[in-house]
Amino acid sequence: MEKPDIQSLPLKEFKRYILEHRDDDDAFHVYMERSRKERTWSRVYRDGEEEQFMADLLRSLERRRGNEGV
């Protein structure tokens, strides 16, 4: 099978290619870069939500670190 032109593949098809060709490291890196550049969504927080999210995330990370020493 001939390798598709990964630069011109729509991101959804490119993802399918990556999942079917997990050993294609070059394509994986190109996919990650393109997906970062082409991302059109972002998380919008209400007042105070972002701070709460970060606090919850830090607590979760601290718990994990505490469990690693067990």
Biopython code that builds the backbone (N, CA, C, O; Angstrom):
import numpy as np
from Bio.PDB.StructureBuilder import StructureBuilder

atoms = [
    (1, "MET", "N", (0.842, -1.191, 0.000)),
    (1, "MET", "CA", (0.000, 0.000, 0.000)),
    (1, "MET", "C", (0.878, 1.242, 0.000)),
    (1, "MET", "O", (1.829, 1.347, 0.775)),
    (2, "GLU", "N", (0.552, 2.166, -0.865)),
    (2, "GLU", "CA", (1.305, 3.414, -0.972)),
    (2, "GLU", "C", (0.911, 4.350, 0.165)),
    (2, "GLU", "O", (-0.266, 4.484, 0.498)),
    (3, "LYS", "N", (1.920, 4.996, 0.755)),
    (3, "LYS", "CA", (1.660, 5.920, 1.854)),
    (3, "LYS", "C", (0.952, 7.160, 1.309)),
    (3, "LYS", "O", (1.397, 7.733, 0.314)),
    (4, "PRO", "N", (-0.152, 7.586, 1.949)),
    (4, "PRO", "CA", (-0.887, 8.760, 1.469)),
    (4, "PRO", "C", (-0.102, 10.041, 1.718)),
    (4, "PRO", "O", (0.829, 10.061, 2.524)),
    (5, "ASP", "N", (-0.474, 11.086, 1.039)),
    (5, "ASP", "CA", (0.131, 12.398, 1.270)),
    (5, "ASP", "C", (-0.441, 12.934, 2.580)),
    (5, "ASP", "O", (-1.513, 13.538, 2.598)),
    (6, "ILE", "N", (0.279, 12.708, 3.664)),
    (6, "ILE", "CA", (-0.251, 13.032, 4.984)),
    (6, "ILE", "C", (-0.436, 14.528, 5.203)),
    (6, "ILE", "O", (-1.212, 14.941, 6.065)),
    (7, "GLN", "N", (0.271, 15.334, 4.432)),
    (7, "GLN", "CA", (0.115, 16.783, 4.578)),
    (7, "GLN", "C", (-1.240, 17.259, 4.066)),
    (7, "GLN", "O", (-1.769, 18.262, 4.544)),
    (8, "SER", "N", (-1.792, 16.552, 3.107)),
    (8, "SER", "CA", (-3.065, 16.993, 2.528)),
    (8, "SER", "C", (-4.283, 16.238, 3.074)),
    (8, "SER", "O", (-5.419, 16.591, 2.758)),
    (9, "LEU", "N", (-4.055, 15.213, 3.883)),
    (9, "LEU", "CA", (-5.182, 14.464, 4.453)),
    (9, "LEU", "C", (-5.944, 15.331, 5.448)),
    (9, "LEU", "O", (-5.334, 16.026, 6.261)),
    (10, "PRO", "N", (-7.273, 15.294, 5.391)),
    (10, "PRO", "CA", (-8.038, 15.955, 6.455)),
    (10, "PRO", "C", (-7.665, 15.314, 7.796)),
    (10, "PRO", "O", (-7.355, 14.124, 7.851)),
    (11, "LEU", "N", (-7.694, 16.083, 8.848)),
    (11, "LEU", "CA", (-7.231, 15.622, 10.149)),
    (11, "LEU", "C", (-7.939, 14.353, 10.614)),
    (11, "LEU", "O", (-7.316, 13.482, 11.221)),
    (12, "LYS", "N", (-9.227, 14.244, 10.337)),
    (12, "LYS", "CA", (-9.984, 13.055, 10.749)),
    (12, "LYS", "C", (-9.459, 11.802, 10.045)),
    (12, "LYS", "O", (-9.309, 10.757, 10.677)),
    (13, "GLU", "N", (-9.182, 11.897, 8.751)),
    (13, "GLU", "CA", (-8.633, 10.762, 8.005)),
    (13, "GLU", "C", (-7.202, 10.480, 8.437)),
    (13, "GLU", "O", (-6.777, 9.326, 8.501)),
    (14, "PHE", "N", (-6.465, 11.543, 8.732)),
    (14, "PHE", "CA", (-5.087, 11.405, 9.186)),
    (14, "PHE", "C", (-5.060, 10.624, 10.508)),
    (14, "PHE", "O", (-4.201, 9.765, 10.706)),
    (15, "LYS", "N", (-5.991, 10.924, 11.399)),
    (15, "LYS", "CA", (-6.072, 10.206, 12.672)),
    (15, "LYS", "C", (-6.309, 8.718, 12.425)),
    (15, "LYS", "O", (-5.689, 7.867, 13.063)),
    (16, "ARG", "N", (-7.201, 8.419, 11.506)),
    (16, "ARG", "CA", (-7.477, 7.019, 11.161)),
    (16, "ARG", "C", (-6.205, 6.348, 10.643)),
    (16, "ARG", "O", (-5.916, 5.206, 11.001)),
    (17, "TYR", "N", (-5.444, 7.053, 9.803)),
    (17, "TYR", "CA", (-4.184, 6.509, 9.281)),
    (17, "TYR", "C", (-3.220, 6.213, 10.432)),
    (17, "TYR", "O", (-2.601, 5.149, 10.470)),
    (18, "ILE", "N", (-3.096, 7.154, 11.365)),
    (18, "ILE", "CA", (-2.188, 6.978, 12.504)),
    (18, "ILE", "C", (-2.583, 5.746, 13.316)),
    (18, "ILE", "O", (-1.723, 4.961, 13.714)),
    (19, "LEU", "N", (-3.871, 5.579, 13.558)),
    (19, "LEU", "CA", (-4.329, 4.439, 14.347)),
    (19, "LEU", "C", (-4.081, 3.104, 13.634)),
    (19, "LEU", "O", (-3.846, 2.083, 14.280)),
    (20, "GLU", "N", (-4.136, 3.123, 12.311)),
    (20, "GLU", "CA", (-3.903, 1.902, 11.542)),
    (20, "GLU", "C", (-2.426, 1.630, 11.279)),
    (20, "GLU", "O", (-2.048, 0.506, 10.950)),
    (21, "HIS", "N", (-1.585, 2.665, 11.425)),
    (21, "HIS", "CA", (-0.140, 2.547, 11.155)),
    (21, "HIS", "C", (0.647, 3.083, 12.348)),
    (21, "HIS", "O", (1.383, 4.064, 12.240)),
    (22, "ARG", "N", (0.476, 2.427, 13.465)),
    (22, "ARG", "CA", (1.068, 2.908, 14.718)),
    (22, "ARG", "C", (2.586, 2.921, 14.704)),
    (22, "ARG", "O", (3.194, 3.572, 15.554)),
    (23, "ASP", "N", (3.212, 2.235, 13.784)),
    (23, "ASP", "CA", (4.670, 2.221, 13.716)),
    (23, "ASP", "C", (5.238, 3.358, 12.868)),
    (23, "ASP", "O", (6.458, 3.480, 12.757)),
    (24, "ASP", "N", (4.403, 4.175, 12.280)),
    (24, "ASP", "CA", (4.850, 5.303, 11.450)),
    (24, "ASP", "C", (5.093, 6.521, 12.344)),
    (24, "ASP", "O", (4.233, 7.393, 12.474)),
    (25, "ASP", "N", (6.270, 6.566, 12.954)),
    (25, "ASP", "CA", (6.608, 7.641, 13.896)),
    (25, "ASP", "C", (6.606, 9.018, 13.243)),
    (25, "ASP", "O", (6.157, 9.994, 13.844)),
    (26, "ASP", "N", (7.107, 9.095, 12.013)),
    (26, "ASP", "CA", (7.140, 10.394, 11.332)),
    (26, "ASP", "C", (5.725, 10.947, 11.149)),
    (26, "ASP", "O", (5.476, 12.128, 11.393)),
    (27, "ALA", "N", (4.816, 10.097, 10.722)),
    (27, "ALA", "CA", (3.434, 10.535, 10.529)),
    (27, "ALA", "C", (2.811, 10.948, 11.863)),
    (27, "ALA", "O", (2.055, 11.918, 11.922)),
    (28, "PHE", "N", (3.124, 10.221, 12.924)),
    (28, "PHE", "CA", (2.591, 10.564, 14.238)),
    (28, "PHE", "C", (3.013, 11.972, 14.646)),
    (28, "PHE", "O", (2.191, 12.755, 15.122)),
    (29, "HIS", "N", (4.287, 12.292, 14.461)),
    (29, "HIS", "CA", (4.782, 13.620, 14.842)),
    (29, "HIS", "C", (4.152, 14.718, 13.980)),
    (29, "HIS", "O", (3.831, 15.794, 14.483)),
    (30, "VAL", "N", (3.977, 14.451, 12.701)),
    (30, "VAL", "CA", (3.317, 15.425, 11.825)),
    (30, "VAL", "C", (1.872, 15.611, 12.268)),
    (30, "VAL", "O", (1.369, 16.734, 12.296)),
    (31, "TYR", "N", (1.203, 14.511, 12.615)),
    (31, "TYR", "CA", (-0.185, 14.594, 13.075)),
    (31, "TYR", "C", (-0.292, 15.445, 14.336)),
    (31, "TYR", "O", (-1.165, 16.308, 14.431)),
    (32, "MET", "N", (0.585, 15.209, 15.297)),
    (32, "MET", "CA", (0.534, 15.968, 16.547)),
    (32, "MET", "C", (0.736, 17.462, 16.286)),
    (32, "MET", "O", (0.036, 18.296, 16.860)),
    (33, "GLU", "N", (1.673, 17.787, 15.440)),
    (33, "GLU", "CA", (1.925, 19.197, 15.118)),
    (33, "GLU", "C", (0.733, 19.830, 14.413)),
    (33, "GLU", "O", (0.314, 20.934, 14.760)),
    (34, "ARG", "N", (0.188, 19.129, 13.425)),
    (34, "ARG", "CA", (-0.983, 19.664, 12.704)),
    (34, "ARG", "C", (-2.192, 19.800, 13.610)),
    (34, "ARG", "O", (-2.926, 20.785, 13.525)),
    (35, "SER", "N", (-2.405, 18.816, 14.480)),
    (35, "SER", "CA", (-3.587, 18.879, 15.338)),
    (35, "SER", "C", (-3.484, 20.057, 16.304)),
    (35, "SER", "O", (-4.498, 20.664, 16.648)),
    (36, "ARG", "N", (-2.277, 20.382, 16.741)),
    (36, "ARG", "CA", (-2.107, 21.567, 17.602)),
    (36, "ARG", "C", (-2.392, 22.852, 16.824)),
    (36, "ARG", "O", (-3.058, 23.758, 17.325)),
    (37, "LYS", "N", (-1.882, 22.918, 15.601)),
    (37, "LYS", "CA", (-2.050, 24.129, 14.790)),
    (37, "LYS", "C", (-3.484, 24.323, 14.325)),
    (37, "LYS", "O", (-3.966, 25.454, 14.258)),
    (38, "GLU", "N", (-4.172, 23.229, 14.003)),
    (38, "GLU", "CA", (-5.505, 23.325, 13.414)),
    (38, "GLU", "C", (-6.625, 23.309, 14.451)),
    (38, "GLU", "O", (-7.800, 23.433, 14.106)),
    (39, "ARG", "N", (-6.267, 23.160, 15.686)),
    (39, "ARG", "CA", (-7.308, 23.116, 16.727)),
    (39, "ARG", "C", (-8.051, 24.446, 16.726)),
    (39, "ARG", "O", (-7.439, 25.512, 16.796)),
    (40, "THR", "N", (-9.351, 24.375, 16.649)),
    (40, "THR", "CA", (-10.152, 25.597, 16.568)),
    (40, "THR", "C", (-10.987, 25.810, 17.811)),
    (40, "THR", "O", (-11.746, 26.777, 17.873)),
    (41, "TRP", "N", (-10.879, 24.953, 18.790)),
    (41, "TRP", "CA", (-11.670, 25.094, 20.004)),
    (41, "TRP", "C", (-10.761, 25.494, 21.151)),
    (41, "TRP", "O", (-9.550, 25.275, 21.109)),
    (42, "SER", "N", (-11.339, 26.063, 22.144)),
    (42, "SER", "CA", (-10.619, 26.346, 23.376)),
    (42, "SER", "C", (-11.614, 26.292, 24.524)),
    (42, "SER", "O", (-12.811, 26.500, 24.329)),
    (43, "ARG", "N", (-11.132, 26.022, 25.677)),
    (43, "ARG", "CA", (-11.984, 25.925, 26.859)),
    (43, "ARG", "C", (-12.264, 27.324, 27.372)),
    (43, "ARG", "O", (-11.339, 28.115, 27.556)),
    (44, "VAL", "N", (-13.520, 27.635, 27.601)),
    (44, "VAL", "CA", (-13.908, 28.928, 28.165)),
    (44, "VAL", "C", (-14.398, 28.676, 29.582)),
    (44, "VAL", "O", (-15.302, 27.872, 29.809)),
    (45, "TYR", "N", (-13.793, 29.369, 30.521)),
    (45, "TYR", "CA", (-14.139, 29.194, 31.929)),
    (45, "TYR", "C", (-15.010, 30.352, 32.404)),
    (45, "TYR", "O", (-14.853, 31.488, 31.956)),
    (46, "ARG", "N", (-15.922, 30.049, 33.310)),
    (46, "ARG", "CA", (-16.664, 31.099, 33.990)),
    (46, "ARG", "C", (-15.779, 31.669, 35.078)),
    (46, "ARG", "O", (-14.731, 31.102, 35.386)),
    (47, "ASP", "N", (-16.181, 32.771, 35.658)),
    (47, "ASP", "CA", (-15.404, 33.374, 36.735)),
    (47, "ASP", "C", (-15.146, 32.348, 37.829)),
    (47, "ASP", "O", (-16.076, 31.731, 38.349)),
    (48, "GLY", "N", (-13.880, 32.175, 38.170)),
    (48, "GLY", "CA", (-13.494, 31.277, 39.249)),
    (48, "GLY", "C", (-13.320, 29.826, 38.850)),
    (48, "GLY", "O", (-12.686, 29.068, 39.585)),
    (49, "GLU", "N", (-13.861, 29.408, 37.711)),
    (49, "GLU", "CA", (-13.754, 28.012, 37.300)),
    (49, "GLU", "C", (-12.321, 27.602, 37.013)),
    (49, "GLU", "O", (-11.900, 26.505, 37.381)),
    (50, "GLU", "N", (-11.568, 28.481, 36.354)),
    (50, "GLU", "CA", (-10.201, 28.129, 35.992)),
    (50, "GLU", "C", (-9.361, 27.899, 37.242)),
    (50, "GLU", "O", (-8.580, 26.950, 37.300)),
    (51, "GLU", "N", (-9.516, 28.761, 38.238)),
    (51, "GLU", "CA", (-8.763, 28.605, 39.478)),
    (51, "GLU", "C", (-9.135, 27.297, 40.177)),
    (51, "GLU", "O", (-8.269, 26.596, 40.700)),
    (52, "GLN", "N", (-10.434, 26.976, 40.181)),
    (52, "GLN", "CA", (-10.888, 25.730, 40.805)),
    (52, "GLN", "C", (-10.349, 24.523, 40.054)),
    (52, "GLN", "O", (-9.925, 23.546, 40.671)),
    (53, "PHE", "N", (-10.361, 24.583, 38.734)),
    (53, "PHE", "CA", (-9.831, 23.489, 37.926)),
    (53, "PHE", "C", (-8.359, 23.263, 38.243)),
    (53, "PHE", "O", (-7.935, 22.126, 38.452)),
    (54, "MET", "N", (-7.579, 24.339, 38.280)),
    (54, "MET", "CA", (-6.149, 24.217, 38.562)),
    (54, "MET", "C", (-5.913, 23.662, 39.969)),
    (54, "MET", "O", (-5.033, 22.823, 40.161)),
    (55, "ALA", "N", (-6.689, 24.121, 40.950)),
    (55, "ALA", "CA", (-6.544, 23.622, 42.318)),
    (55, "ALA", "C", (-6.853, 22.126, 42.370)),
    (55, "ALA", "O", (-6.135, 21.366, 43.019)),
    (56, "ASP", "N", (-7.922, 21.702, 41.686)),
    (56, "ASP", "CA", (-8.274, 20.279, 41.654)),
    (56, "ASP", "C", (-7.184, 19.457, 40.971)),
    (56, "ASP", "O", (-6.845, 18.364, 41.425)),
    (57, "LEU", "N", (-6.643, 19.983, 39.889)),
    (57, "LEU", "CA", (-5.578, 19.298, 39.167)),
    (57, "LEU", "C", (-4.345, 19.143, 40.048)),
    (57, "LEU", "O", (-3.752, 18.065, 40.093)),
    (58, "LEU", "N", (-3.955, 20.192, 40.742)),
    (58, "LEU", "CA", (-2.793, 20.115, 41.631)),
    (58, "LEU", "C", (-3.014, 19.105, 42.757)),
    (58, "LEU", "O", (-2.104, 18.346, 43.091)),
    (59, "ARG", "N", (-4.200, 19.088, 43.339)),
    (59, "ARG", "CA", (-4.505, 18.100, 44.385)),
    (59, "ARG", "C", (-4.395, 16.678, 43.850)),
    (59, "ARG", "O", (-3.859, 15.793, 44.516)),
    (60, "SER", "N", (-4.903, 16.470, 42.649)),
    (60, "SER", "CA", (-4.837, 15.148, 42.031)),
    (60, "SER", "C", (-3.387, 14.729, 41.798)),
    (60, "SER", "O", (-3.019, 13.587, 42.074)),
    (61, "LEU", "N", (-2.577, 15.635, 41.299)),
    (61, "LEU", "CA", (-1.160, 15.327, 41.074)),
    (61, "LEU", "C", (-0.436, 15.039, 42.384)),
    (61, "LEU", "O", (0.395, 14.133, 42.446)),
    (62, "GLU", "N", (-0.740, 15.790, 43.417)),
    (62, "GLU", "CA", (-0.112, 15.564, 44.716)),
    (62, "GLU", "C", (-0.499, 14.200, 45.277)),
    (62, "GLU", "O", (0.338, 13.515, 45.864)),
    (63, "ARG", "N", (-1.758, 13.798, 45.104)),
    (63, "ARG", "CA", (-2.193, 12.478, 45.560)),
    (63, "ARG", "C", (-1.436, 11.377, 44.816)),
    (63, "ARG", "O", (-1.008, 10.393, 45.419)),
    (64, "ARG", "N", (-1.276, 11.548, 43.519)),
    (64, "ARG", "CA", (-0.547, 10.551, 42.730)),
    (64, "ARG", "C", (0.896, 10.440, 43.201)),
    (64, "ARG", "O", (1.424, 9.338, 43.351)),
    (65, "ARG", "N", (1.531, 11.581, 43.432)),
    (65, "ARG", "CA", (2.920, 11.554, 43.906)),
    (65, "ARG", "C", (3.000, 10.856, 45.252)),
    (65, "ARG", "O", (3.943, 10.106, 45.505)),
    (66, "GLY", "N", (2.025, 11.091, 46.117)),
    (66, "GLY", "CA", (2.008, 10.447, 47.416)),
    (66, "GLY", "C", (1.849, 8.940, 47.308)),
    (66, "GLY", "O", (2.423, 8.193, 48.099)),
    (67, "ASN", "N", (1.069, 8.493, 46.331)),
    (67, "ASN", "CA", (0.852, 7.051, 46.138)),
    (67, "ASN", "C", (2.029, 6.360, 45.497)),
    (67, "ASN", "O", (2.185, 5.149, 45.652)),
    (68, "GLU", "N", (2.876, 7.102, 44.770)),
    (68, "GLU", "CA", (4.034, 6.495, 44.121)),
    (68, "GLU", "C", (5.052, 6.002, 45.133)),
    (68, "GLU", "O", (5.765, 5.031, 44.879)),
    (69, "GLY", "N", (5.123, 6.674, 46.292)),
    (69, "GLY", "CA", (6.080, 6.293, 47.315)),
    (69, "GLY", "C", (5.642, 5.099, 48.140)),
    (69, "GLY", "O", (6.413, 4.588, 48.952)),
    (70, "VAL", "N", (4.412, 4.651, 47.941)),
    (70, "VAL", "CA", (3.866, 3.560, 48.761)),
    (70, "VAL", "C", (4.344, 2.238, 48.262)),
    (70, "VAL", "O", (3.992, 1.201, 48.824)),
]
sb = StructureBuilder()
sb.init_structure("model")
sb.init_model(0)
sb.init_chain("A")
sb.init_seg("    ")
for serial, (resi, resn, name, xyz) in enumerate(atoms, 1):
    if name == "N":
        sb.init_residue(resn, " ", resi, " ")
    sb.init_atom(name, np.array(xyz, "f"), 0.0, 1.0, " ", f" {name:<3s}", serial, name[0])
structure = sb.get_structure()
